[in-house]
Amino acid sequence: MIPRFLRPCLLAVCVAAGASSSHAAKVEFFDDIDMGPIPLGVEEHRYLAFGEVMFDFYRHANFDAINKLLVNQHQELFNEDTDYAQLLLGDLYVTYGLPGNAEIIFNRLLKKDILSRTRAQTWLHKAALHYREGNLDEAAMILDGDNIKGLEAADEARRRLMLANILMAEQDFIGAMDYLNTVPVDTDEGRYATYNMGVAMIRAGHGDDGLKLLKSLLNAGGNSDQALALRDRAALAAGLTEIRNGNLESARSDLRKVRSDGPFSEDALLALGLANYRAGDIKKALPLWLEAVRRNSNHPSVQEALMLAPRAYEELGGMPQALAGYQYAASQYRESMKDIQRAINRIQESGWAENLLPEDVNEMGFLPANSDDMAAGGELSYLYKLFSSNAFSQRFEHYRQIHQIKNMVEHWQRSLPAMQESYAIQQSSLNKYLPHVRQSVSEQIRRQERLSVATDQLASDIPNYVDMSEPQHVATPEQAIMWSKVDGLARQFGTISGSSHQNALRLRRVRGLLLWDIAHQSVEQREKQIQDAATLQDQNQVLAERVAAVKQQIRDATLRTRDDLGARLASQSQRIERIRVETIKTLEALEKSMQNDALKLLQSNQKKLADQLAEAHLSIARIQDTSVSGDKNQRTSS
């Protein structure tokens, strides 16, 4: 039975819960079927975050990778116990020239009880750190120790190559060969190691063994650009060594294996011509040098050939061709000196190093971004040795990394005013609307509490049996309306017109039929009322949780109005400016250092070209004097 005084409360609860919490009630009603997304655990979040880091790492976006690692570490997603993330962070620290930070991580990992393969990889990373820093003794002790066993094939090859390079530096070639023998020569690592070993042995006086290693590369497989270029370089090195040893036929055989369109073709043309010349076959040397002088006149080998070709003409008796050759050489030297001076002027300009950077900050390569422009101007022909040196490459890599940091800091500096303005607007809005919101929510809390009491009372007042003493309580809405009218007529019968006996009988029949109809559906109506009361209680519970959530949001917003974010943003602005100034100074120092190295190399080439130009003019004068003396002697004889 539903008490009469609770009907307005029941209607209010139905309207409030139905309008504001229909979705929540639906989820609550079907709580036995989980239709929503499955929440991820901590490990799943870690693997997803680490996957993003590895994506950046393998596309060479190391700056983005290390940033994500540090952010996730600050958010406590990664910590010192996340070994795989710590190992990668240490490797990235090595890449960014932070050996102290890297060694702290490696030492911490080695003290832990980690997997044997992870431990071996950690030792390898630590050895690579010492190897890069020049601590070869420390690196060798680690690489040759028992702690580094169990590496994968690629890491094992890397370990052996580092050990071989260390032993080569100590001129222990037998020990180096023991490590290189297990590295397949058909891989890029094996080919480079074999070439380095051969050159090192030749320089140390073990010419025969070194030549054997170099010539083994001439028949090695591989069709990649690196493999073909290394094969050309090995053939050139072997040919030059044979020339120095006087084995001219063997030298010519090796030098013919250098590709005519490869990166070492100019050097090979010069050397093969020299081998023919020393063998006394000047006529075979001359076409090679003539082919060389048609190449890039800024190449050192071409500049050597510019003087050798006319000399060959001179020895063959072709004085007019020799004179024209020396004159052509002099004109090419003058043009090359102009190119060098233009290159010097460009290098001395501010921003030269920045122009070397690629547009894509994640792009990796051995050549500068504007290599095409440098090649067209002849600058790259003189600076290729500089760009191929490890010291300059490391400096340029540091310049690129610091330039990325500068761009990031400037981005922060541009974003900070917008953040400060957004924070000020948020503070103003919160201070303006929070009092009204607090008052409104307090009223809603009181209303919800009243509804909670009313729904509980309503549910407790419904009896478990059907009581027909109040038929309207178990009737449908239509039946309740009819009963109200019929019952009202019955109560007022006798006081209204037409209150005859016949109408009384009719009213009694209608009343009885209506009671029978109500009683017939009373059980179903009572069950429906019980279900509706339970639904109201559930909806009211959901409504209470939502009100509590809103109350928590208000509490959080109140705390936000009292935080010190504004002061921290202002202090960060000053800190960002200091970092920006420091990065600019560091970039200027690095650029100045790279400029000095480039200018030193160019000035050395400039001096060499001046000497060659002087030699060309002397040769021109000598031939002209010889020609004049010959004419005078001929006229005297006549």
Wavefront OBJ file of the C-alpha trace (Angstrom):
o trace
v 0.000 0.000 0.000
v 1.311 3.485 -0.975
v 0.442 6.132 1.614
v -1.316 9.155 0.211
v 1.232 11.668 1.569
v 4.157 9.902 -0.206
v 2.661 10.160 -3.716
v 4.211 13.640 -4.490
v 7.631 12.407 -3.321
v 7.306 9.308 -5.487
v 6.483 11.442 -8.528
v 9.435 13.765 -7.841
v 11.868 10.866 -7.548
v 10.628 9.383 -10.830
v 11.096 12.670 -12.687
v 14.546 13.468 -11.186
v 16.022 9.998 -11.589
v 14.524 9.415 -15.027
v 15.798 12.742 -16.381
v 19.342 12.737 -14.943
v 20.479 9.154 -14.561
v 18.880 7.034 -17.241
v 22.235 5.825 -18.633
v 23.692 5.091 -15.213
v 20.543 3.282 -14.221
v 20.807 1.181 -17.357
v 24.389 0.178 -16.578
v 23.443 -0.477 -12.990
v 20.406 -2.458 -14.070
v 22.459 -4.742 -16.360
v 25.513 -4.905 -14.123
v 25.811 -8.630 -14.705
v 26.852 -7.988 -18.364
v 30.135 -6.057 -18.792
v 29.602 -4.033 -21.975
v 32.301 -1.390 -21.331
v 36.070 -1.353 -22.072
v 38.325 -3.512 -19.948
v 40.610 -1.304 -17.817
v 44.367 -1.755 -18.383
v 46.689 -2.692 -15.591
v 50.010 -1.013 -14.778
v 52.068 -3.460 -16.856
v 49.817 -3.006 -19.885
v 50.225 0.773 -19.591
v 53.999 0.312 -19.325
v 54.208 -1.853 -22.436
v 52.102 0.614 -24.428
v 54.266 3.547 -23.322
v 57.474 1.607 -23.985
v 56.156 0.677 -27.440
v 55.850 4.396 -28.261
v 59.419 4.930 -27.040
v 60.750 2.065 -29.182
v 58.902 3.433 -32.219
v 60.790 6.727 -31.838
v 64.054 4.891 -31.122
v 63.936 2.779 -34.290
v 63.049 5.775 -36.472
v 66.137 7.501 -34.990
v 64.036 10.075 -33.119
v 66.256 9.660 -30.050
v 65.320 13.064 -28.658
v 61.620 12.156 -28.596
v 62.451 8.724 -27.162
v 64.477 10.029 -24.240
v 61.851 12.703 -23.522
v 59.073 10.108 -23.325
v 61.186 7.882 -21.086
v 61.896 10.736 -18.670
v 58.269 11.915 -18.653
v 56.988 8.404 -17.910
v 59.644 8.053 -15.230
v 58.515 11.341 -13.652
v 54.917 10.071 -13.721
v 56.157 6.879 -11.963
v 55.062 4.623 -14.824
v 58.724 3.607 -15.226
v 61.024 3.363 -12.257
v 64.399 1.879 -11.310
v 62.868 -1.607 -11.336
v 61.749 -1.341 -14.977
v 64.959 -2.892 -16.311
v 64.219 -2.733 -20.044
v 63.362 0.977 -19.859
v 66.431 1.714 -17.728
v 68.718 -0.112 -20.173
v 67.379 1.899 -23.113
v 67.657 5.149 -21.140
v 71.307 4.383 -20.416
v 71.947 3.718 -24.105
v 70.313 7.038 -25.016
v 72.405 8.836 -22.410
v 75.501 7.460 -24.156
v 74.172 8.745 -27.495
v 73.659 12.204 -26.036
v 77.139 12.392 -24.545
v 76.114 11.895 -20.900
v 78.421 9.055 -19.832
v 78.078 9.816 -16.119
v 74.283 9.396 -16.172
v 74.621 6.259 -18.285
v 77.159 4.594 -15.999
v 74.976 5.240 -12.937
v 72.153 3.314 -14.618
v 74.417 0.475 -15.792
v 76.005 0.041 -12.368
v 72.583 0.016 -10.693
v 71.317 -2.649 -13.098
v 74.396 -4.817 -12.601
v 73.836 -4.856 -8.828
v 70.356 -6.305 -9.298
v 69.296 -9.894 -9.797
v 68.309 -9.570 -13.463
v 68.117 -12.011 -16.348
v 71.463 -13.290 -17.624
v 70.864 -11.926 -21.141
v 69.879 -8.498 -19.781
v 72.941 -8.560 -17.543
v 75.181 -9.398 -20.517
v 73.618 -6.594 -22.576
v 74.165 -4.176 -19.697
v 77.846 -5.135 -19.506
v 78.085 -4.648 -23.284
v 76.565 -1.177 -23.015
v 78.988 -0.290 -20.241
v 81.917 -1.552 -22.314
v 80.714 0.474 -25.305
v 80.572 3.528 -23.037
v 84.238 3.093 -22.015
v 85.177 2.319 -25.640
v 83.571 5.535 -26.836
v 85.214 7.579 -24.100
v 88.653 6.174 -25.026
v 89.052 4.013 -21.908
v 90.212 1.034 -23.965
v 91.702 -0.932 -21.041
v 88.424 -0.763 -19.097
v 86.451 -1.700 -22.186
v 88.730 -4.671 -22.965
v 88.447 -6.026 -19.410
v 84.648 -6.025 -19.675
v 84.457 -7.346 -23.241
v 86.798 -10.256 -22.488
v 85.174 -11.171 -19.159
v 82.770 -13.961 -18.213
v 79.936 -11.595 -17.308
v 79.270 -10.783 -20.946
v 78.539 -14.323 -22.119
v 75.133 -15.250 -23.529
v 74.715 -12.356 -25.987
v 72.637 -12.596 -29.124
v 74.426 -13.044 -32.461
v 74.373 -9.348 -33.433
v 75.606 -8.216 -29.995
v 78.279 -10.926 -29.995
v 79.575 -9.649 -33.356
v 79.632 -6.127 -31.941
v 81.614 -7.338 -28.922
v 84.206 -9.073 -31.086
v 84.611 -6.060 -33.372
v 85.249 -3.756 -30.421
v 87.813 -6.171 -29.005
v 89.485 -6.504 -32.402
v 89.708 -2.716 -32.771
v 91.210 -2.402 -29.287
v 93.818 -5.057 -30.065
v 94.587 -3.414 -33.421
v 95.202 -0.134 -31.595
v 97.697 -2.044 -29.436
v 99.160 -3.659 -32.623
v 98.243 -7.113 -31.355
v 97.168 -8.301 -34.795
v 97.261 -12.003 -33.976
v 94.834 -11.498 -31.106
v 92.654 -9.252 -33.265
v 92.510 -11.880 -35.997
v 91.325 -14.479 -33.489
v 88.238 -12.341 -32.813
v 87.676 -11.352 -36.448
v 87.762 -14.925 -37.744
v 84.358 -15.615 -36.219
v 82.733 -12.504 -37.717
v 81.234 -13.366 -41.144
v 82.909 -11.383 -43.911
v 79.656 -11.272 -45.895
v 78.175 -8.775 -43.379
v 78.834 -5.026 -43.334
v 80.466 -5.331 -39.906
v 82.748 -8.133 -41.117
v 83.766 -6.248 -44.254
v 84.577 -3.057 -42.369
v 86.521 -4.984 -39.738
v 88.521 -6.843 -42.404
v 89.363 -3.594 -44.200
v 90.403 -1.830 -40.994
v 92.501 -4.835 -40.020
v 94.247 -4.927 -43.384
v 95.076 -1.210 -43.361
v 96.268 -1.355 -39.747
v 98.576 -4.285 -40.489
v 100.058 -2.539 -43.543
v 100.745 0.593 -41.514
v 102.363 -1.520 -38.783
v 104.746 -3.149 -41.276
v 102.875 -6.424 -41.852
v 102.329 -5.685 -45.531
v 101.816 -9.208 -46.831
v 99.205 -10.122 -44.229
v 97.476 -6.798 -44.666
v 97.352 -7.179 -48.463
v 95.927 -10.643 -48.062
v 93.058 -9.277 -45.983
v 92.375 -6.410 -48.387
v 92.353 -8.688 -51.418
v 89.976 -11.079 -49.675
v 87.395 -8.290 -49.850
v 87.683 -8.047 -53.634
v 85.838 -11.350 -53.993
v 83.455 -10.823 -51.068
v 79.726 -10.731 -51.739
v 77.286 -7.925 -51.193
v 75.528 -5.626 -53.652
v 74.634 -2.761 -51.335
v 76.147 0.694 -51.869
v 78.254 0.256 -48.736
v 79.575 -3.155 -49.842
v 80.463 -1.913 -53.349
v 82.113 1.253 -52.055
v 84.148 -0.709 -49.516
v 85.227 -3.143 -52.234
v 86.451 -0.201 -54.353
v 88.284 1.240 -51.385
v 89.958 -2.089 -50.617
v 91.075 -2.429 -54.257
v 92.470 1.132 -54.206
v 94.322 0.554 -50.904
v 95.756 -2.735 -52.178
v 96.840 -1.108 -55.455
v 98.552 1.824 -53.734
v 100.357 -0.584 -51.397
v 101.570 -2.674 -54.338
v 102.843 0.488 -56.067
v 104.855 1.406 -52.984
v 106.225 -2.145 -52.888
v 107.162 -1.971 -56.583
v 104.737 -4.725 -57.635
v 103.358 -2.711 -60.534
v 101.633 -5.530 -62.402
v 99.800 -6.653 -59.297
v 98.928 -3.014 -58.542
v 97.430 -2.543 -62.009
v 95.395 -5.717 -61.585
v 93.942 -4.476 -58.306
v 93.267 -0.929 -59.483
v 91.338 -2.130 -62.542
v 88.762 -3.601 -60.163
v 87.699 -0.136 -58.947
v 84.427 0.903 -60.607
v 84.760 3.754 -63.090
v 81.659 5.476 -61.697
v 82.314 4.772 -58.031
v 83.295 7.253 -55.309
v 86.995 6.306 -55.630
v 87.244 6.362 -59.430
v 89.326 9.594 -59.554
v 91.860 8.160 -57.079
v 91.993 4.904 -59.034
v 92.577 6.709 -62.374
v 95.459 8.670 -60.859
v 97.011 5.573 -59.224
v 96.601 3.324 -62.285
v 98.191 5.976 -64.482
v 101.044 6.272 -61.992
v 101.551 2.489 -62.067
v 101.748 2.558 -65.878
v 104.103 5.535 -65.777
v 106.499 3.815 -63.357
v 106.384 0.717 -65.502
v 107.627 2.871 -68.385
v 104.370 2.680 -70.318
v 103.682 6.418 -70.585
v 101.286 6.013 -73.498
v 98.987 3.925 -71.262
v 99.305 6.381 -68.390
v 98.375 9.444 -70.450
v 94.746 8.413 -71.380
v 94.000 7.646 -67.751
v 95.182 11.056 -66.600
v 93.316 12.748 -69.433
v 90.165 10.982 -68.301
v 90.821 12.140 -64.732
v 91.208 15.808 -65.694
v 87.695 15.729 -67.167
v 86.309 14.990 -63.709
v 85.648 17.411 -60.856
v 88.637 19.763 -60.823
v 88.231 20.299 -57.065
v 89.092 16.674 -56.313
v 92.684 16.302 -55.011
v 93.450 13.399 -57.353
v 92.174 15.352 -60.356
v 94.352 18.285 -59.344
v 97.371 15.942 -59.284
v 96.448 14.585 -62.716
v 96.256 18.127 -64.122
v 100.051 18.338 -63.800
v 100.846 14.718 -64.678
v 99.028 14.680 -68.039
v 101.061 17.552 -69.588
v 104.217 16.065 -68.107
v 103.482 12.834 -69.971
v 102.949 14.865 -73.168
v 106.270 16.564 -72.504
v 108.122 13.260 -72.126
v 106.473 11.941 -75.294
v 107.696 15.027 -77.181
v 104.330 16.720 -77.573
v 105.410 20.200 -76.438
v 102.363 22.111 -77.805
v 100.032 19.654 -76.037
v 102.147 19.903 -72.870
v 102.044 23.719 -72.958
v 98.256 23.659 -73.467
v 97.950 21.123 -70.620
v 99.950 23.286 -68.192
v 97.932 26.345 -69.174
v 94.691 24.412 -68.655
v 95.991 23.202 -65.278
v 96.803 26.783 -64.257
v 93.311 27.973 -65.201
v 91.704 25.100 -63.250
v 93.862 25.837 -60.208
v 92.814 29.495 -60.305
v 89.132 28.488 -60.496
v 89.599 26.019 -57.638
v 91.237 28.714 -55.531
v 88.241 30.949 -56.205
v 85.940 28.086 -55.130
v 87.938 27.646 -51.937
v 87.771 31.361 -51.203
v 83.995 31.326 -51.730
v 83.767 28.321 -49.416
v 85.856 30.139 -46.796
v 83.570 33.172 -47.039
v 80.469 30.961 -46.613
v 81.937 29.136 -43.647
v 82.846 32.395 -41.926
v 79.224 33.553 -42.144
v 77.039 33.222 -39.055
v 74.655 30.254 -39.214
v 76.914 28.049 -41.366
v 76.535 25.081 -39.033
v 72.757 25.521 -38.820
v 72.524 25.280 -42.610
v 74.057 21.807 -42.369
v 71.094 20.533 -40.346
v 68.358 18.532 -42.123
v 64.813 19.864 -42.211
v 63.599 16.655 -40.564
v 65.078 16.670 -37.059
v 64.969 12.854 -36.968
v 66.848 12.365 -40.239
v 70.207 10.661 -39.846
v 73.073 10.751 -42.334
v 76.810 11.190 -42.830
v 76.535 14.208 -45.145
v 75.144 17.669 -44.325
v 71.649 18.606 -45.412
v 72.890 21.042 -48.071
v 75.421 18.597 -49.553
v 74.083 19.214 -53.082
v 74.772 22.949 -52.796
v 78.182 22.267 -51.277
v 79.035 19.827 -54.065
v 77.941 22.318 -56.725
v 80.178 24.991 -55.201
v 83.115 22.622 -54.762
v 83.053 22.978 -50.994
v 82.245 19.334 -50.296
v 85.245 18.114 -52.329
v 87.579 19.747 -49.843
v 85.562 19.046 -46.683
v 84.755 15.366 -47.218
v 87.658 14.311 -45.011
v 86.378 16.618 -42.312
v 82.829 15.254 -42.445
v 84.089 11.671 -42.477
v 86.229 12.111 -39.351
v 84.835 10.705 -36.109
v 85.729 13.772 -34.017
v 83.942 16.206 -36.332
v 80.960 13.849 -36.682
v 80.598 13.675 -32.906
v 80.758 17.453 -32.638
v 78.201 17.862 -35.402
v 75.927 15.302 -33.698
v 76.180 17.242 -30.436
v 75.383 20.434 -32.351
v 72.306 18.782 -33.840
v 71.129 17.519 -30.457
v 71.628 20.861 -28.707
v 69.859 22.582 -31.590
v 66.879 20.282 -30.955
v 66.948 21.288 -27.291
v 67.048 24.958 -28.314
v 64.001 24.498 -30.566
v 62.139 22.727 -27.782
v 63.004 25.452 -25.243
v 61.886 28.165 -27.665
v 58.634 26.260 -28.199
v 58.122 26.231 -24.432
v 58.909 29.927 -24.297
v 56.286 30.651 -26.962
v 53.717 28.429 -25.240
v 54.222 29.768 -21.721
v 52.313 33.098 -22.158
v 49.301 31.178 -23.465
v 49.502 28.851 -20.459
v 49.734 31.790 -18.076
v 46.773 33.517 -19.738
v 44.757 30.289 -19.657
v 45.604 29.852 -15.971
v 44.511 33.431 -15.200
v 41.207 32.938 -17.060
v 40.621 29.676 -15.222
v 41.301 31.270 -11.854
v 38.930 34.156 -12.629
v 36.172 31.797 -13.759
v 36.553 29.555 -10.733
v 36.460 32.466 -8.300
v 33.397 33.865 -10.064
v 31.258 30.737 -10.319
v 32.386 28.518 -7.430
v 30.251 30.204 -4.707
v 27.055 29.810 -6.747
v 27.973 26.239 -7.665
v 28.669 25.367 -4.034
v 25.264 26.741 -2.988
v 23.464 24.927 -5.804
v 25.183 21.628 -5.082
v 24.456 21.939 -1.363
v 20.764 22.355 -2.194
v 20.882 19.342 -4.489
v 22.565 17.304 -1.762
v 19.784 18.146 0.693
v 17.164 17.338 -1.941
v 18.804 14.047 -2.727
v 18.917 13.160 0.958
v 15.172 13.889 1.258
v 14.483 11.748 -1.792
v 16.575 8.976 -0.314
v 14.516 9.000 2.879
v 11.286 9.149 0.880
v 12.195 6.220 -1.402
v 13.290 4.115 1.543
v 10.049 4.914 3.365
v 8.063 4.177 0.233
v 9.695 0.786 -0.177
v 9.150 -0.129 3.474
v 5.460 0.945 3.427
v 4.502 -1.405 0.595
v 3.045 -4.552 2.219
v 3.798 -8.001 0.903
v 0.055 -8.869 0.597
v -2.801 -7.346 -1.388
v -5.177 -5.204 0.738
v -8.434 -4.357 -1.045
v -9.546 -1.965 1.710
v -7.889 0.747 -0.344
v -8.478 -0.450 -3.934
v -6.880 2.623 -5.512
v -3.505 1.541 -4.055
v -3.381 -1.599 -6.217
v -5.162 -0.163 -9.269
v -3.813 0.998 -12.592
v -3.948 4.755 -13.257
v -7.133 4.345 -15.354
v -8.709 2.144 -12.686
v -7.697 4.580 -9.947
v -9.409 7.453 -11.803
v -12.569 5.402 -12.300
v -12.548 4.288 -8.670
v -12.183 7.879 -7.489
v -15.268 8.910 -9.497
v -17.386 5.878 -8.526
v -16.415 6.093 -4.867
v -17.150 9.813 -4.846
v -20.649 9.212 -6.309
v -21.274 6.482 -3.752
v -20.335 8.788 -0.884
v -22.527 11.609 -2.134
v -25.459 9.393 -3.270
v -28.682 10.572 -1.799
v -27.657 14.219 -1.808
v -27.659 14.654 -5.525
v -30.520 14.643 -7.980
v -31.472 11.293 -9.480
v -30.696 9.330 -6.310
v -33.301 6.691 -7.064
v -33.281 3.052 -6.088
v -32.700 1.998 -9.664
v -29.623 4.277 -9.989
v -28.347 2.977 -6.662
v -28.476 -0.567 -8.038
v -26.668 0.533 -11.183
v -23.964 2.309 -9.160
v -23.539 -0.778 -6.998
v -23.093 -2.981 -10.082
v -20.510 -0.595 -11.594
v -18.689 -0.419 -8.266
v -18.640 -4.196 -7.978
v -17.377 -4.686 -11.547
v -14.635 -2.122 -10.975
v -13.597 -3.817 -7.701
v -13.510 -7.154 -9.493
v -11.368 -5.673 -12.278
v -8.990 -4.102 -9.748
v -8.747 -7.297 -7.701
v -8.118 -9.313 -10.885
v -4.913 -7.294 -11.639
v -3.949 -6.472 -8.066
v -1.165 -9.093 -7.744
v 0.568 -7.898 -10.898
v 0.194 -4.277 -9.828
v 1.673 -4.997 -6.397
v 4.706 -6.754 -7.953
v 5.191 -3.861 -10.356
v 5.034 -1.403 -7.447
v 7.724 -3.360 -5.586
v 9.940 -3.392 -8.687
v 9.404 0.326 -9.258
v 10.321 1.073 -5.653
v 13.531 -0.955 -5.972
v 14.377 0.850 -9.234
v 13.842 4.192 -7.529
v 16.216 3.185 -4.746
v 18.864 2.161 -7.294
v 18.454 5.361 -9.266
v 18.679 7.384 -6.101
v 21.926 5.585 -5.214
v 23.387 6.446 -8.634
v 22.226 10.013 -8.163
v 23.979 10.111 -4.777
v 27.233 8.907 -6.360
v 26.991 11.571 -9.042
v 26.377 14.251 -6.486
v 29.406 13.018 -4.520
v 31.520 13.153 -7.718
v 30.402 16.731 -8.368
v 31.195 17.575 -4.760
v 34.715 16.150 -5.214
v 35.178 18.194 -8.384
v 34.182 21.321 -6.502
v 36.676 20.459 -3.793
v 39.406 19.968 -6.446
v 38.483 23.249 -8.116
v 38.677 25.016 -4.746
v 42.177 23.621 -4.200
v 43.097 24.761 -7.718
v 42.244 28.335 -6.800
v 44.703 28.139 -3.914
v 47.699 26.515 -5.666
v 50.970 28.235 -6.599
v 50.902 27.350 -10.286
v 51.038 31.000 -11.301
v 54.228 31.579 -9.328
v 55.740 28.351 -10.669
v 54.931 29.359 -14.251
v 56.632 32.709 -13.700
v 59.743 31.014 -12.284
v 59.766 28.557 -15.188
v 59.760 31.489 -17.591
v 63.019 32.744 -16.092
v 64.501 29.250 -16.060
v 63.580 28.644 -19.705
v 65.223 31.922 -20.706
v 68.431 30.912 -18.894
v 68.447 27.522 -20.660
v 67.847 29.203 -24.009
v 70.772 31.576 -23.500
v 73.038 28.677 -22.446
v 72.082 26.609 -25.503
v 72.733 29.567 -27.818
v 76.182 30.077 -26.288
v 76.950 26.359 -26.571
v 75.823 26.290 -30.206
v 77.962 29.325 -30.991
v 81.002 27.671 -29.380
v 80.434 24.420 -31.290
v 79.902 26.296 -34.553
v 83.090 28.276 -33.982
v 85.008 25.065 -33.340
v 83.651 23.413 -36.508
v 84.325 26.582 -38.503
v 87.935 26.629 -37.323
v 88.476 23.015 -38.380
v 86.861 23.607 -41.769
v 88.854 26.807 -42.351
v 92.082 25.098 -41.347
v 91.457 22.336 -43.878
v 90.451 24.766 -46.630
v 93.445 27.008 -46.022
v 95.721 23.977 -46.222
v 94.168 23.075 -49.574
v 94.454 26.712 -50.637
v 98.194 26.683 -49.927
v 98.614 23.411 -51.811
v 96.732 24.834 -54.805
v 98.922 27.936 -54.731
v 102.012 25.729 -54.858
v 100.531 23.733 -57.743
v 99.618 26.957 -59.576
v 103.177 28.207 -59.156
v 104.494 24.908 -60.439
v 102.178 25.105 -63.452
v 103.394 28.643 -64.266
v 107.013 27.521 -63.925
v 106.347 24.626 -66.297
v 104.693 26.999 -68.774
v 107.688 29.330 -68.596
v 110.109 26.433 -68.948
v 108.408 25.116 -72.077
v 108.145 28.614 -73.538
v 111.838 29.251 -72.813
v 112.724 25.914 -74.368
v 110.673 26.782 -77.435
v 112.275 30.239 -77.774
v 115.777 28.798 -77.305
v 115.052 26.193 -79.959
v 113.877 28.806 -82.411
v 116.978 30.981 -81.754
v 119.312 28.045 -82.226
v 117.483 27.125 -85.413
v 117.850 30.714 -86.802
v 121.555 30.758 -85.798
v 122.164 27.450 -87.564
v 120.459 28.805 -90.643
l 1 2 3 4 5 6 7 8 9 10 11 12 13 14 15 16 17 18 19 20 21 22 23 24 25 26 27 28 29 30 31 32 33 34 35 36 37 38 39 40 41 42 43 44 45 46 47 48 49 50 51 52 53 54 55 56 57 58 59 60 61 62 63 64 65 66 67 68 69 70 71 72 73 74 75 76 77 78 79 80 81 82 83 84 85 86 87 88 89 90 91 92 93 94 95 96 97 98 99 100 101 102 103 104 105 106 107 108 109 110 111 112 113 114 115 116 117 118 119 120 121 122 123 124 125 126 127 128 129 130 131 132 133 134 135 136 137 138 139 140 141 142 143 144 145 146 147 148 149 150 151 152 153 154 155 156 157 158 159 160 161 162 163 164 165 166 167 168 169 170 171 172 173 174 175 176 177 178 179 180 181 182 183 184 185 186 187 188 189 190 191 192 193 194 195 196 197 198 199 200 201 202 203 204 205 206 207 208 209 210 211 212 213 214 215 216 217 218 219 220 221 222 223 224 225 226 227 228 229 230 231 232 233 234 235 236 237 238 239 240 241 242 243 244 245 246 247 248 249 250 251 252 253 254 255 256 257 258 259 260 261 262 263 264 265 266 267 268 269 270 271 272 273 274 275 276 277 278 279 280 281 282 283 284 285 286 287 288 289 290 291 292 293 294 295 296 297 298 299 300 301 302 303 304 305 306 307 308 309 310 311 312 313 314 315 316 317 318 319 320 321 322 323 324 325 326 327 328 329 330 331 332 333 334 335 336 337 338 339 340 341 342 343 344 345 346 347 348 349 350 351 352 353 354 355 356 357 358 359 360 361 362 363 364 365 366 367 368 369 370 371 372 373 374 375 376 377 378 379 380 381 382 383 384 385 386 387 388 389 390 391 392 393 394 395 396 397 398 399 400 401 402 403 404 405 406 407 408 409 410 411 412 413 414 415 416 417 418 419 420 421 422 423 424 425 426 427 428 429 430 431 432 433 434 435 436 437 438 439 440 441 442 443 444 445 446 447 448 449 450 451 452 453 454 455 456 457 458 459 460 461 462 463 464 465 466 467 468 469 470 471 472 473 474 475 476 477 478 479 480 481 482 483 484 485 486 487 488 489 490 491 492 493 494 495 496 497 498 499 500 501 502 503 504 505 506 507 508 509 510 511 512 513 514 515 516 517 518 519 520 521 522 523 524 525 526 527 528 529 530 531 532 533 534 535 536 537 538 539 540 541 542 543 544 545 546 547 548 549 550 551 552 553 554 555 556 557 558 559 560 561 562 563 564 565 566 567 568 569 570 571 572 573 574 575 576 577 578 579 580 581 582 583 584 585 586 587 588 589 590 591 592 593 594 595 596 597 598 599 600 601 602 603 604 605 606 607 608 609 610 611 612 613 614 615 616 617 618 619 620 621 622 623 624 625 626 627 628 629 630 631 632 633 634 635 636 637 638
